[in-house]
Amino acid sequence: MPPEDAYTATPFLPSRGSLTALREAAAACRGCPLHRAATQTVFGAGKATARVMLVGEQPGDQEDRQGAPFVGPAGNLLDRALADAGIDLAEAYLTNAVKHFKFTRSEPRKRRIHKAPTLREMTACAPWLAAELAAVEPELLVVLGATAGKALLGNSFRVTRVRGTLLEEEIHGRPQRLVPTVHPSAVLRSDDRDAAYRGLVSDLEVAARALE
């Protein structure tokens, strides 16, 4: 394995940039050590013509086992929030900034506990996200949480400062409209889950209006 400052997925990208080709190539990615403990690569899911792309942090335990993004509790909550905000899930592409599950556990056979990826690991995985953006060309990005925001916009990103606002930034070399909000897992962890859920829906309503 190369030293940490040399981590990158770039050598594993295919010559063709279709989503199918990207997904197949990503299954063999060894661009950073996260693949060693993960069950599998969890690539994005959705139509190549999706109008909105939602970007989270990384797969969770259920996503790692099933091989699809946002299929665990946070994903179920996100599906409900999108419907309540008026965003058609059929018009969405779901993905993560990091494609392998990073976790820790106190003892063997104990539950796997999510561990946030490092900035270097996010940077290593960035070529996959850039390729997904180029393939889908979404009208709008929804940035789910601080880690996804840092992966896309840099380490100074703070979701609490800009959540629920329509921004325009250059992302991987192309102008992109985006709406940041919290990650749905933050709603599940909130002491006041109802209020946190309403805040998420409110932010997603901003995205829905941007797509009108």
GROMACS elastic network, one bead per residue, 0.5 to 0.9 nm:
[ bonds ]
;  ai    aj funct       b0    kb
    1     4     6  0.86632   500
    1     7     6  0.85085   500
    1    30     6  0.85639   500
    1    31     6  0.84995   500
    1    32     6  0.75926   500
    1    33     6  0.73582   500
    2     5     6  0.80513   500
    2     6     6  0.59034   500
    2     7     6  0.65001   500
    2    31     6  0.87123   500
    2    32     6  0.81530   500
    3     6     6  0.54516   500
    3     7     6  0.67995   500
    4     7     6  0.53469   500
    4    32     6  0.78327   500
    4   120     6  0.72325   500
    4   121     6  0.83733   500
    5     8     6  0.86777   500
    5   120     6  0.72035   500
    6    31     6  0.88562   500
    6    32     6  0.87955   500
    6   124     6  0.81930   500
    7    31     6  0.56242   500
    7    32     6  0.52881   500
    7    33     6  0.85093   500
    7   120     6  0.74033   500
    7   121     6  0.72559   500
    7   123     6  0.80669   500
    7   124     6  0.52148   500
    7   125     6  0.85413   500
    8    11     6  0.74635   500
    8    12     6  0.87548   500
    8    30     6  0.85299   500
    8    32     6  0.66035   500
    8   120     6  0.89681   500
    8   121     6  0.82465   500
    8   123     6  0.72713   500
    8   125     6  0.64492   500
    8   126     6  0.81283   500
    8   127     6  0.78542   500
    9    12     6  0.55852   500
    9    13     6  0.69184   500
    9    26     6  0.86068   500
    9    29     6  0.65610   500
    9    30     6  0.70827   500
    9    32     6  0.74471   500
    9   123     6  0.89736   500
    9   124     6  0.56333   500
    9   125     6  0.56615   500
    9   126     6  0.76282   500
    9   127     6  0.62314   500
    9   128     6  0.72236   500
   10    13     6  0.55352   500
   10    31     6  0.75867   500
   10   124     6  0.80342   500
   10   125     6  0.83770   500
   10   126     6  0.87738   500
   10   127     6  0.60173   500
   10   128     6  0.80705   500
   11    14     6  0.83348   500
   11    29     6  0.86726   500
   11    31     6  0.78333   500
   12    25     6  0.64918   500
   12    26     6  0.70468   500
   12    28     6  0.74207   500
   12    29     6  0.57806   500
   12    30     6  0.76917   500
   12    31     6  0.74731   500
   13    16     6  0.84352   500
   13    17     6  0.83081   500
   13    21     6  0.88310   500
   13    22     6  0.68367   500
   13    25     6  0.62960   500
   13    26     6  0.72570   500
   13    29     6  0.83491   500
   13   127     6  0.77833   500
   13   128     6  0.74586   500
   13   131     6  0.84938   500
   14    17     6  0.66571   500
   14    21     6  0.66323   500
   14    22     6  0.64112   500
   14    24     6  0.88159   500
   14    25     6  0.61813   500
   14    26     6  0.87788   500
   15    21     6  0.85675   500
   16    21     6  0.63824   500
   16    22     6  0.77290   500
   17    20     6  0.82335   500
   17    21     6  0.63264   500
   17    22     6  0.61803   500
   17   131     6  0.67759   500
   17   132     6  0.82620   500
   17   134     6  0.80121   500
   17   135     6  0.64139   500
   18    21     6  0.52354   500
   18    22     6  0.61179   500
   18    23     6  0.85539   500
   18    48     6  0.83095   500
   18   131     6  0.86741   500
   18   132     6  0.84498   500
   18   135     6  0.60190   500
   18   136     6  0.88282   500
   19    23     6  0.59526   500
   19    24     6  0.85153   500
   19    44     6  0.87005   500
   19    47     6  0.88272   500
   19    48     6  0.68620   500
   19   131     6  0.84678   500
   19   132     6  0.68856   500
   19   135     6  0.64345   500
   19   136     6  0.80192   500
   20    23     6  0.51880   500
   20    24     6  0.62314   500
   20    25     6  0.86281   500
   21    24     6  0.52361   500
   21    25     6  0.61438   500
   21    26     6  0.85304   500
   22    25     6  0.51544   500
   22    26     6  0.59534   500
   22    27     6  0.87008   500
   22    43     6  0.85742   500
   22   128     6  0.76899   500
   22   131     6  0.77033   500
   22   132     6  0.78649   500
   23    26     6  0.51586   500
   23    27     6  0.65187   500
   23    41     6  0.88840   500
   23    42     6  0.87562   500
   23    43     6  0.60390   500
   23    44     6  0.77682   500
   24    27     6  0.55072   500
   24    28     6  0.75969   500
   25    28     6  0.57294   500
   25    29     6  0.68789   500
   26    30     6  0.87582   500
   26    41     6  0.66330   500
   26    42     6  0.84033   500
   26    43     6  0.70932   500
   26    99     6  0.83833   500
   26   128     6  0.76798   500
   27    30     6  0.89860   500
   27    40     6  0.70039   500
   27    41     6  0.52544   500
   27    42     6  0.79148   500
   27    43     6  0.80098   500
   28    40     6  0.89630   500
   28    41     6  0.78075   500
   29    32     6  0.81704   500
   29    35     6  0.75223   500
   29    41     6  0.76864   500
   30    33     6  0.69155   500
   30    34     6  0.81226   500
   30    35     6  0.62790   500
   30    36     6  0.83732   500
   31    34     6  0.84954   500
   31    35     6  0.82568   500
   31   121     6  0.89693   500
   31   124     6  0.65924   500
   31   125     6  0.74385   500
   32    35     6  0.69013   500
   32    36     6  0.87476   500
   32   121     6  0.67571   500
   32   124     6  0.67544   500
   32   125     6  0.80667   500
   33    36     6  0.57370   500
   33    37     6  0.81357   500
   33   121     6  0.86899   500
   34    37     6  0.62530   500
   34    38     6  0.65291   500
   34    99     6  0.88514   500
   34   100     6  0.59939   500
   34   101     6  0.70951   500
   34   102     6  0.62807   500
   34   121     6  0.81748   500
   35    38     6  0.52136   500
   35    39     6  0.77047   500
   35    40     6  0.71037   500
   35    41     6  0.72659   500
   35    99     6  0.87957   500
   35   100     6  0.60444   500
   35   101     6  0.80042   500
   35   102     6  0.87428   500
   36    39     6  0.81920   500
   37    40     6  0.88017   500
   37   100     6  0.87532   500
   37   101     6  0.80246   500
   37   102     6  0.77840   500
   37   103     6  0.83866   500
   38    41     6  0.74828   500
   38    64     6  0.67763   500
   38    65     6  0.87410   500
   38   100     6  0.59982   500
   38   101     6  0.55241   500
   38   102     6  0.71051   500
   38   103     6  0.85092   500
   39    64     6  0.58618   500
   39    65     6  0.63221   500
   39    67     6  0.82959   500
   39   100     6  0.81906   500
   39   101     6  0.80041   500
   40    64     6  0.62450   500
   40    65     6  0.75848   500
   40    66     6  0.87612   500
   40    67     6  0.65151   500
   40    99     6  0.87334   500
   40   100     6  0.68749   500
   40   101     6  0.83163   500
   41    59     6  0.88841   500
   41    64     6  0.74360   500
   41    67     6  0.67871   500
   41    68     6  0.88245   500
   41    99     6  0.56178   500
   41   100     6  0.53237   500
   41   101     6  0.81411   500
   42    58     6  0.85174   500
   42    59     6  0.65859   500
   42    63     6  0.69594   500
   42    64     6  0.64714   500
   42    66     6  0.84517   500
   42    68     6  0.55245   500
   42    69     6  0.63445   500
   42    95     6  0.83866   500
   42    96     6  0.83582   500
   42    98     6  0.86191   500
   42    99     6  0.51129   500
   42   100     6  0.61528   500
   42   101     6  0.81382   500
   43    67     6  0.75751   500
   43    68     6  0.67443   500
   43    69     6  0.70343   500
   43    94     6  0.89046   500
   43    95     6  0.65382   500
   43    96     6  0.76396   500
   43    98     6  0.89410   500
   43    99     6  0.59569   500
   43   100     6  0.86791   500
   43   128     6  0.87330   500
   44    68     6  0.71976   500
   44    69     6  0.63220   500
   44    93     6  0.69824   500
   44    94     6  0.54556   500
   44    96     6  0.69114   500
   44    99     6  0.83875   500
   44   129     6  0.88998   500
   44   132     6  0.79458   500
   45    68     6  0.69771   500
   45    69     6  0.68392   500
   45    92     6  0.86858   500
   45    93     6  0.57263   500
   45    94     6  0.53517   500
   45    95     6  0.64814   500
   46    49     6  0.84676   500
   46    50     6  0.69336   500
   46    53     6  0.88564   500
   46    89     6  0.87950   500
   46    90     6  0.74552   500
   46    91     6  0.78395   500
   46    92     6  0.62302   500
   46    94     6  0.63190   500
   46    95     6  0.87565   500
   47    50     6  0.51511   500
   47    51     6  0.89376   500
   47    90     6  0.77107   500
   47    91     6  0.72521   500
   47    92     6  0.72330   500
   47    93     6  0.62392   500
   47   136     6  0.77689   500
   48    51     6  0.89719   500
   48    93     6  0.77682   500
   48   132     6  0.88667   500
   48   135     6  0.66885   500
   48   137     6  0.82101   500
   48   138     6  0.88332   500
   49    91     6  0.77300   500
   49    92     6  0.87513   500
   49    93     6  0.86528   500
   49   135     6  0.87363   500
   49   136     6  0.58346   500
   49   137     6  0.76823   500
   49   138     6  0.74999   500
   50    53     6  0.70086   500
   50    90     6  0.76543   500
   50    92     6  0.50861   500
   50    93     6  0.57561   500
   50   136     6  0.65620   500
   50   137     6  0.80860   500
   50   138     6  0.61592   500
   50   139     6  0.82805   500
   51    91     6  0.56215   500
   51    92     6  0.62090   500
   51    93     6  0.78940   500
   51   136     6  0.82038   500
   51   137     6  0.79264   500
   51   139     6  0.51790   500
   51   140     6  0.66101   500
   51   141     6  0.88375   500
   51   211     6  0.77959   500
   52    87     6  0.89497   500
   52    91     6  0.65644   500
   52    93     6  0.63123   500
   52    94     6  0.87090   500
   52   136     6  0.89828   500
   52   137     6  0.88179   500
   52   138     6  0.51575   500
   52   139     6  0.58632   500
   52   141     6  0.57307   500
   52   142     6  0.72064   500
   52   207     6  0.86842   500
   52   211     6  0.81221   500
   53    91     6  0.87360   500
   53    92     6  0.56458   500
   53    94     6  0.59342   500
   53    95     6  0.75325   500
   53   133     6  0.81690   500
   53   136     6  0.81964   500
   53   137     6  0.87535   500
   53   138     6  0.60019   500
   53   139     6  0.81347   500
   53   140     6  0.64093   500
   53   142     6  0.61806   500
   53   143     6  0.85114   500
   54    92     6  0.71104   500
   54    93     6  0.61987   500
   54    94     6  0.50025   500
   54    95     6  0.62862   500
   54    96     6  0.79963   500
   54   140     6  0.85867   500
   54   141     6  0.58479   500
   54   143     6  0.60657   500
   54   144     6  0.69052   500
   55    58     6  0.89954   500
   55    93     6  0.85689   500
   55    94     6  0.63005   500
   55    95     6  0.51077   500
   55    97     6  0.64466   500
   55   129     6  0.88879   500
   55   141     6  0.73410   500
   55   142     6  0.62854   500
   55   143     6  0.52190   500
   55   144     6  0.57538   500
   55   145     6  0.86174   500
   55   148     6  0.63199   500
   55   149     6  0.86143   500
   56    59     6  0.83085   500
   56    69     6  0.89725   500
   56    70     6  0.87324   500
   56    94     6  0.80070   500
   56    95     6  0.63284   500
   56    97     6  0.61503   500
   56    98     6  0.83886   500
   56   142     6  0.87476   500
   56   143     6  0.66179   500
   56   145     6  0.66703   500
   56   146     6  0.89826   500
   56   147     6  0.76765   500
   56   148     6  0.54217   500
   56   149     6  0.86338   500
   56   183     6  0.67933   500
   57    95     6  0.85203   500
   57    96     6  0.51299   500
   57    97     6  0.52237   500
   57    98     6  0.62072   500
   57    99     6  0.87238   500
   57   116     6  0.81084   500
   57   117     6  0.81582   500
   57   122     6  0.89016   500
   57   144     6  0.73404   500
   57   145     6  0.71941   500
   57   146     6  0.81545   500
   57   147     6  0.55679   500
   57   149     6  0.86816   500
   57   151     6  0.85176   500
   57   183     6  0.81298   500
   58    69     6  0.84039   500
   58    95     6  0.82820   500
   58    96     6  0.50526   500
   58    97     6  0.60572   500
   58    99     6  0.59493   500
   58   100     6  0.65674   500
   58   101     6  0.61585   500
   58   102     6  0.77531   500
   58   116     6  0.82177   500
   58   117     6  0.78918   500
   58   147     6  0.88753   500
   58   148     6  0.85103   500
   59    62     6  0.78178   500
   59    63     6  0.52664   500
   59    64     6  0.59464   500
   59    67     6  0.86947   500
   59    68     6  0.80995   500
   59    69     6  0.61562   500
   59    70     6  0.73877   500
   59    95     6  0.87861   500
   59    96     6  0.69316   500
   59    98     6  0.74719   500
   59    99     6  0.65507   500
   59   100     6  0.62392   500
   59   101     6  0.50619   500
   59   102     6  0.80449   500
   60    63     6  0.51763   500
   60    64     6  0.60163   500
   60    65     6  0.86497   500
   60    69     6  0.82491   500
   60    70     6  0.80347   500
   60    71     6  0.87988   500
   60    72     6  0.72900   500
   60    74     6  0.89661   500
   60   100     6  0.87517   500
   60   101     6  0.59361   500
   60   102     6  0.81211   500
   60   103     6  0.86101   500
   60   113     6  0.88791   500
   60   114     6  0.67676   500
   61    64     6  0.52192   500
   61    65     6  0.63935   500
   61    66     6  0.87709   500
   61    72     6  0.76883   500
   61   101     6  0.70870   500
   61   103     6  0.85021   500
   61   112     6  0.69532   500
   61   113     6  0.80969   500
   61   114     6  0.76590   500
   62    65     6  0.50977   500
   62    66     6  0.60386   500
   62    67     6  0.81767   500
   62    68     6  0.85096   500
   62    69     6  0.87952   500
   62    70     6  0.84398   500
   62    71     6  0.66102   500
   62    72     6  0.52853   500
   62    73     6  0.85300   500
   63    66     6  0.51500   500
   63    67     6  0.54462   500
   63    68     6  0.52502   500
   63    69     6  0.54421   500
   63    70     6  0.64359   500
   63    71     6  0.58150   500
   63    72     6  0.63846   500
   63   101     6  0.81454   500
   64    67     6  0.53564   500
   64    68     6  0.73121   500
   64    69     6  0.82754   500
   64   100     6  0.72937   500
   64   101     6  0.60517   500
   65    68     6  0.83540   500
   66    69     6  0.85096   500
   66    71     6  0.78882   500
   68    71     6  0.65295   500
   68    95     6  0.88660   500
   69    72     6  0.82582   500
   69    75     6  0.77071   500
   69    94     6  0.66031   500
   69    95     6  0.61238   500
   69    96     6  0.73980   500
   70    73     6  0.79235   500
   70    74     6  0.65865   500
   70    76     6  0.72115   500
   70    78     6  0.79175   500
   70    79     6  0.87087   500
   70    94     6  0.74541   500
   70    95     6  0.80982   500
   71    74     6  0.75621   500
   71    75     6  0.50218   500
   71    76     6  0.65175   500
   72    75     6  0.51995   500
   72    76     6  0.63016   500
   72    77     6  0.88012   500
   73    76     6  0.51191   500
   73    77     6  0.63356   500
   73    78     6  0.86505   500
   73   184     6  0.88156   500
   73   185     6  0.78725   500
   73   188     6  0.83026   500
   74    77     6  0.51202   500
   74    78     6  0.61446   500
   74    79     6  0.86994   500
   74   183     6  0.81430   500
   74   184     6  0.52305   500
   74   185     6  0.50157   500
   74   186     6  0.85730   500
   74   187     6  0.83146   500
   74   188     6  0.71613   500
   75    79     6  0.61628   500
   75    80     6  0.86818   500
   75   184     6  0.73058   500
   75   185     6  0.83626   500
   76    79     6  0.51744   500
   76    80     6  0.64937   500
   76    81     6  0.87615   500
   77    80     6  0.51949   500
   77    81     6  0.61928   500
   77    82     6  0.86653   500
   77   184     6  0.65458   500
   77   185     6  0.84047   500
   77   187     6  0.86056   500
   77   188     6  0.83465   500
   77   197     6  0.86327   500
   78    82     6  0.60429   500
   78    83     6  0.85531   500
   78   183     6  0.86764   500
   78   184     6  0.59657   500
   78   185     6  0.89554   500
   78   200     6  0.88393   500
   79    82     6  0.52593   500
   79    83     6  0.63460   500
   79    84     6  0.87269   500
   79    89     6  0.71928   500
   80    83     6  0.51850   500
   80    84     6  0.61931   500
   80    85     6  0.86315   500
   81    84     6  0.50163   500
   81    85     6  0.60836   500
   81    86     6  0.85976   500
   81    87     6  0.87072   500
   81   184     6  0.88776   500
   81   197     6  0.75524   500
   81   198     6  0.85462   500
   81   200     6  0.71228   500
   81   201     6  0.54199   500
   81   204     6  0.76456   500
   82    85     6  0.50780   500
   82    86     6  0.61897   500
   82    87     6  0.51272   500
   82    88     6  0.70519   500
   82    89     6  0.69790   500
   82   201     6  0.71284   500
   82   204     6  0.67821   500
   82   205     6  0.84309   500
   82   208     6  0.88696   500
   83    86     6  0.51381   500
   83    87     6  0.56971   500
   83    88     6  0.65702   500
   83    89     6  0.74436   500
   84    87     6  0.77098   500
   84   201     6  0.67038   500
   84   204     6  0.88303   500
   84   205     6  0.84670   500
   85   201     6  0.55235   500
   85   202     6  0.71637   500
   85   203     6  0.84578   500
   85   204     6  0.57186   500
   85   206     6  0.85337   500
   85   207     6  0.85543   500
   85   208     6  0.67327   500
   86   204     6  0.83262   500
   86   205     6  0.70080   500
   86   208     6  0.62720   500
   86   209     6  0.89481   500
   87    90     6  0.86752   500
   87    91     6  0.76878   500
   87    92     6  0.80871   500
   87   204     6  0.78962   500
   87   205     6  0.80195   500
   87   207     6  0.81809   500
   87   208     6  0.57666   500
   87   211     6  0.87580   500
   88    91     6  0.54336   500
   88    92     6  0.69425   500
   89    92     6  0.51082   500
   89    93     6  0.80933   500
   90    93     6  0.81753   500
   92   138     6  0.88237   500
   93   136     6  0.81908   500
   93   138     6  0.85037   500
   95    98     6  0.86607   500
   95    99     6  0.82515   500
   95   129     6  0.81239   500
   95   132     6  0.87229   500
   96    99     6  0.62228   500
   96   129     6  0.77276   500
   96   148     6  0.73935   500
   97   122     6  0.64263   500
   97   123     6  0.89070   500
   97   125     6  0.69147   500
   97   126     6  0.68085   500
   97   128     6  0.83129   500
   97   129     6  0.63369   500
   97   147     6  0.80025   500
   97   148     6  0.57685   500
   97   151     6  0.64599   500
   97   152     6  0.80627   500
   98   101     6  0.78569   500
   98   117     6  0.76384   500
   98   121     6  0.74742   500
   98   122     6  0.58302   500
   98   123     6  0.88379   500
   98   124     6  0.85917   500
   98   125     6  0.56858   500
   98   126     6  0.76721   500
   98   128     6  0.86408   500
   98   129     6  0.83261   500
   98   148     6  0.86837   500
   98   151     6  0.88810   500
   99   125     6  0.71357   500
   99   128     6  0.84341   500
  101   114     6  0.76716   500
  101   115     6  0.84443   500
  101   117     6  0.88687   500
  102   113     6  0.84558   500
  102   114     6  0.62058   500
  102   115     6  0.55188   500
  102   116     6  0.69030   500
  102   117     6  0.65954   500
  103   112     6  0.58834   500
  103   113     6  0.51766   500
  103   116     6  0.78992   500
  104   111     6  0.86326   500
  104   112     6  0.57786   500
  104   113     6  0.51493   500
  104   114     6  0.65496   500
  104   115     6  0.63668   500
  105   108     6  0.70574   500
  105   109     6  0.82377   500
  105   110     6  0.61325   500
  105   111     6  0.63056   500
  105   112     6  0.51545   500
  105   113     6  0.57080   500
  105   114     6  0.87587   500
  106   110     6  0.67660   500
  106   111     6  0.82820   500
  106   112     6  0.85005   500
  106   113     6  0.86378   500
  107   110     6  0.54558   500
  107   111     6  0.84692   500
  108   111     6  0.85694   500
  109   112     6  0.83627   500
  110   113     6  0.89363   500
  116   147     6  0.79617   500
  117   120     6  0.80559   500
  117   121     6  0.59971   500
  117   122     6  0.65882   500
  117   147     6  0.81318   500
  118   121     6  0.51470   500
  118   122     6  0.63193   500
  118   123     6  0.86022   500
  119   122     6  0.50511   500
  119   123     6  0.60943   500
  119   124     6  0.85745   500
  119   147     6  0.86062   500
  119   150     6  0.79924   500
  119   151     6  0.73392   500
  119   155     6  0.78682   500
  120   124     6  0.61183   500
  120   125     6  0.86998   500
  121   124     6  0.50058   500
  121   125     6  0.63467   500
  121   126     6  0.86510   500
  122   125     6  0.51947   500
  122   126     6  0.60948   500
  122   147     6  0.86074   500
  122   148     6  0.87275   500
  122   150     6  0.87007   500
  122   151     6  0.59299   500
  123   126     6  0.50207   500
  123   127     6  0.80006   500
  123   151     6  0.68919   500
  124   127     6  0.72280   500
  124   128     6  0.89543   500
  125   128     6  0.58714   500
  125   129     6  0.71409   500
  126   129     6  0.51790   500
  126   130     6  0.61099   500
  126   131     6  0.85487   500
  126   151     6  0.73751   500
  126   152     6  0.82907   500
  126   172     6  0.89243   500
  127   130     6  0.50066   500
  127   131     6  0.60505   500
  127   132     6  0.85873   500
  127   172     6  0.89741   500
  128   131     6  0.50764   500
  128   132     6  0.62104   500
  128   133     6  0.86952   500
  129   132     6  0.50085   500
  129   133     6  0.62238   500
  129   134     6  0.86215   500
  129   152     6  0.89644   500
  129   172     6  0.88956   500
  130   133     6  0.51524   500
  130   134     6  0.62564   500
  130   135     6  0.86808   500
  130   171     6  0.81756   500
  130   172     6  0.59206   500
  130   173     6  0.89172   500
  131   134     6  0.50431   500
  131   135     6  0.61209   500
  131   136     6  0.86231   500
  132   135     6  0.50754   500
  132   136     6  0.60412   500
  132   137     6  0.80679   500
  133   136     6  0.53296   500
  133   137     6  0.53788   500
  133   138     6  0.69803   500
  133   171     6  0.88962   500
  133   172     6  0.83646   500
  134   137     6  0.54134   500
  134   138     6  0.86532   500
  134   172     6  0.89101   500
  134   174     6  0.87879   500
  135   138     6  0.88359   500
  137   140     6  0.86639   500
  138   141     6  0.68518   500
  138   176     6  0.83758   500
  138   177     6  0.89874   500
  139   176     6  0.75220   500
  139   177     6  0.69654   500
  139   178     6  0.86935   500
  139   210     6  0.89504   500
  139   211     6  0.74568   500
  140   176     6  0.68270   500
  140   177     6  0.51577   500
  140   178     6  0.53660   500
  140   179     6  0.76191   500
  140   207     6  0.75833   500
  140   210     6  0.77854   500
  140   211     6  0.74002   500
  141   176     6  0.73251   500
  141   177     6  0.62941   500
  141   179     6  0.62958   500
  141   180     6  0.81616   500
  141   207     6  0.84353   500
  142   177     6  0.88546   500
  142   178     6  0.56385   500
  142   180     6  0.56626   500
  142   181     6  0.72393   500
  142   204     6  0.80063   500
  142   207     6  0.72372   500
  143   146     6  0.82378   500
  143   148     6  0.61311   500
  143   149     6  0.59934   500
  143   152     6  0.85225   500
  143   159     6  0.88217   500
  143   163     6  0.89525   500
  143   178     6  0.70316   500
  143   179     6  0.61474   500
  143   181     6  0.60432   500
  143   182     6  0.78667   500
  143   183     6  0.81699   500
  144   147     6  0.80797   500
  144   148     6  0.61498   500
  144   149     6  0.72913   500
  144   159     6  0.86722   500
  144   179     6  0.88126   500
  144   180     6  0.62143   500
  144   181     6  0.52954   500
  144   182     6  0.51984   500
  144   184     6  0.74573   500
  145   148     6  0.57194   500
  145   149     6  0.63124   500
  145   150     6  0.88631   500
  145   158     6  0.88134   500
  145   159     6  0.63094   500
  145   180     6  0.72021   500
  145   181     6  0.59208   500
  145   184     6  0.81772   500
  145   186     6  0.82368   500
  146   150     6  0.61231   500
  146   151     6  0.85870   500
  146   157     6  0.69651   500
  146   158     6  0.61656   500
  146   159     6  0.53490   500
  146   160     6  0.84567   500
  146   180     6  0.87214   500
  146   181     6  0.84782   500
  146   182     6  0.73003   500
  146   183     6  0.78845   500
  147   150     6  0.51342   500
  147   151     6  0.61855   500
  147   152     6  0.87021   500
  147   155     6  0.87643   500
  147   157     6  0.86856   500
  148   151     6  0.50327   500
  148   152     6  0.62786   500
  148   153     6  0.84174   500
  148   183     6  0.88990   500
  149   152     6  0.52151   500
  149   153     6  0.56222   500
  149   154     6  0.71768   500
  149   155     6  0.82077   500
  149   157     6  0.59884   500
  149   158     6  0.75573   500
  149   159     6  0.70969   500
  149   180     6  0.73878   500
  150   153     6  0.51543   500
  150   156     6  0.69347   500
  150   157     6  0.53861   500
  150   158     6  0.79780   500
  151   154     6  0.60070   500
  151   155     6  0.74974   500
  151   157     6  0.89766   500
  152   155     6  0.89963   500
  152   157     6  0.89021   500
  152   171     6  0.65045   500
  152   172     6  0.79348   500
  153   156     6  0.77944   500
  153   157     6  0.63045   500
  153   169     6  0.81371   500
  153   170     6  0.84977   500
  153   171     6  0.72506   500
  154   157     6  0.59293   500
  155   158     6  0.84484   500
  157   161     6  0.84088   500
  157   162     6  0.87280   500
  158   161     6  0.56331   500
  158   162     6  0.70651   500
  158   163     6  0.86014   500
  159   162     6  0.55346   500
  159   163     6  0.54386   500
  159   180     6  0.64650   500
  159   181     6  0.64548   500
  159   182     6  0.68902   500
  160   163     6  0.56931   500
  160   180     6  0.89656   500
  160   181     6  0.80472   500
  160   182     6  0.81278   500
  162   165     6  0.58014   500
  162   166     6  0.85436   500
  162   167     6  0.85014   500
  162   179     6  0.82584   500
  162   180     6  0.65394   500
  162   181     6  0.79173   500
  163   166     6  0.86082   500
  163   179     6  0.69062   500
  163   182     6  0.72742   500
  163   203     6  0.68247   500
  164   179     6  0.60789   500
  164   180     6  0.60129   500
  164   181     6  0.59435   500
  164   199     6  0.86402   500
  164   200     6  0.83830   500
  164   202     6  0.72265   500
  164   204     6  0.73045   500
  164   205     6  0.84381   500
  164   206     6  0.62855   500
  164   207     6  0.80628   500
  165   178     6  0.81967   500
  165   179     6  0.56636   500
  165   180     6  0.68666   500
  165   181     6  0.85974   500
  165   203     6  0.75227   500
  165   206     6  0.70484   500
  165   207     6  0.85446   500
  166   177     6  0.68826   500
  166   178     6  0.58167   500
  166   180     6  0.78442   500
  166   206     6  0.71903   500
  166   207     6  0.74178   500
  166   210     6  0.76751   500
  167   176     6  0.82266   500
  167   177     6  0.56323   500
  167   178     6  0.52660   500
  167   179     6  0.62380   500
  167   180     6  0.83646   500
  168   175     6  0.68085   500
  168   176     6  0.55287   500
  168   178     6  0.61590   500
  168   179     6  0.88131   500
  169   174     6  0.82357   500
  169   175     6  0.57310   500
  169   176     6  0.54724   500
  169   177     6  0.65313   500
  169   178     6  0.75976   500
  170   173     6  0.58568   500
  170   174     6  0.52459   500
  170   176     6  0.58525   500
  170   177     6  0.86581   500
  171   174     6  0.54169   500
  171   175     6  0.62453   500
  171   176     6  0.62036   500
  172   175     6  0.84848   500
  177   210     6  0.88401   500
  178   207     6  0.79092   500
  179   203     6  0.75928   500
  179   204     6  0.79121   500
  179   206     6  0.74395   500
  179   207     6  0.61235   500
  180   203     6  0.77167   500
  180   204     6  0.88778   500
  181   184     6  0.89251   500
  181   199     6  0.86898   500
  181   200     6  0.66218   500
  181   203     6  0.61192   500
  181   204     6  0.76822   500
  182   185     6  0.82330   500
  182   186     6  0.65688   500
  182   187     6  0.77811   500
  182   199     6  0.86976   500
  182   200     6  0.66586   500
  182   203     6  0.87080   500
  183   186     6  0.54708   500
  183   187     6  0.72466   500
  183   200     6  0.83889   500
  184   187     6  0.51466   500
  184   188     6  0.66749   500
  184   189     6  0.89331   500
  184   197     6  0.81285   500
  184   200     6  0.76061   500
  185   188     6  0.50155   500
  185   189     6  0.63652   500
  185   190     6  0.87120   500
  186   189     6  0.50657   500
  186   190     6  0.61185   500
  186   193     6  0.89972   500
  186   196     6  0.81045   500
  187   190     6  0.51190   500
  187   191     6  0.85920   500
  187   192     6  0.82615   500
  187   193     6  0.57022   500
  187   194     6  0.82661   500
  187   195     6  0.86291   500
  187   196     6  0.53003   500
  187   197     6  0.59081   500
  187   200     6  0.78980   500
  188   191     6  0.85181   500
  188   193     6  0.63516   500
  188   196     6  0.84362   500
  188   197     6  0.85088   500
  189   192     6  0.86951   500
  189   193     6  0.74482   500
  190   193     6  0.51239   500
  190   194     6  0.87047   500
  190   195     6  0.87263   500
  190   196     6  0.66678   500
  191   194     6  0.89582   500
  191   196     6  0.86003   500
  192   195     6  0.55968   500
  192   196     6  0.62733   500
  192   197     6  0.86653   500
  193   196     6  0.50173   500
  193   197     6  0.59526   500
  193   198     6  0.85613   500
  194   197     6  0.51187   500
  194   198     6  0.62575   500
  194   199     6  0.86911   500
  195   198     6  0.51093   500
  195   199     6  0.62714   500
  195   200     6  0.87643   500
  196   199     6  0.50625   500
  196   200     6  0.63464   500
  196   201     6  0.87726   500
  197   200     6  0.50834   500
  197   201     6  0.62610   500
  197   202     6  0.85521   500
  198   201     6  0.51110   500
  198   202     6  0.60537   500
  198   203     6  0.86630   500
  199   202     6  0.50222   500
  199   203     6  0.62884   500
  199   204     6  0.86588   500
  200   203     6  0.51988   500
  200   204     6  0.62448   500
  200   205     6  0.86439   500
  201   205     6  0.60964   500
  201   206     6  0.88126   500
  202   205     6  0.50658   500
  202   206     6  0.67403   500
  203   206     6  0.52787   500
  203   207     6  0.68419   500
  203   208     6  0.89355   500
  204   208     6  0.61941   500
  204   209     6  0.87004   500
  205   209     6  0.61796   500
  205   210     6  0.85436   500
  206   209     6  0.52490   500
  206   210     6  0.63233   500
  206   211     6  0.88836   500
  207   210     6  0.50307   500
  207   211     6  0.64664   500
  208   211     6  0.52255   500
  208   212     6  0.66683   500
  209   212     6  0.52223   500
